[in-house]
Amino acid sequence: MLTTKVAMRCTPTSRYLYLTHSCRKQFHYWISGLQKTFEQCATAMFGYMTELEYVEMTDKREIEAEGHDMLSLLFHFLDEFLFVFCDDPFFIVRKVQIIDIDCENFRINARGYGEEFKLGKHPQGTEVKAITYSNMQIHDNEDQHEVFVIIDI
């Protein structure tokens, strides 16, 4: 299946792409450090739901996730943050901070900073229905980490 670049958002410290994938969206992240890569994954997911510059960091939500390997850890980490948005009240995250990541026991604790999602304030992007394992990849390179995640929209 061919994918095409939809949008690229870059800063001096992080990069990610939104790639087309039928009724799904594929994210590609690359940055130095696994912790920052995971943080960017969650932030980009929220950035797909709304324009993050409209989100104020007035509150926070903490999540814990665990898995049996790095892929399942990434899946559960993103799924927990998706639940934060889907819970009542909807909470949109602008910044994700990993407090602790245990790569040997596959556990993660993180905090998301943001506020309650309000349609009048936050432009509505695309609804993320689920995180998938489909073609999920983590590449551990010496100078940077690369992650590919597909979400159902």
Phi, psi and omega in degrees: 000134179275143173240150178233149180290129178260310182207149177231130177239123183231144168230172179300337185250350183211157179212142170206155180238147167257123181244144179286149181197076182045237181271018178235170176232133178256132176255142176233122182239145174210132182192160177283123177100125181298319180301313179293327178296315178298317179301317180294325178302310181293317180298317179296324177300314178293325177295336176283335181278329180201171175278115189293338179295343177272353183269123176267148180264073183262348183213176179215157174227139178251143178230156171230142178215153175214159180212185179254353174202180184293324179294315179291329176295314178299315179303308183291326176300309179293322180296321177296319178291326175296321177297321177304319179289322185279346180289165180258120003278155177300131182238120181260132185256133176263326183224137177246134178233122176277124181275319180207135174228126180247101184280350177271322180257002175056059177229150181214141171238133183214164180230135176247129180256130180181217182202174177295134180286128179228125184302322180293335183260320186254119177301134181280122176267222180259135178290131174264118183273323183196156170270146179236160172273350185305116177058022177294134182218144171231122178247122182263088179267160185299315185259350177199160176252145176235137179226138173240128180225137175248133177244151173274132179240000000 
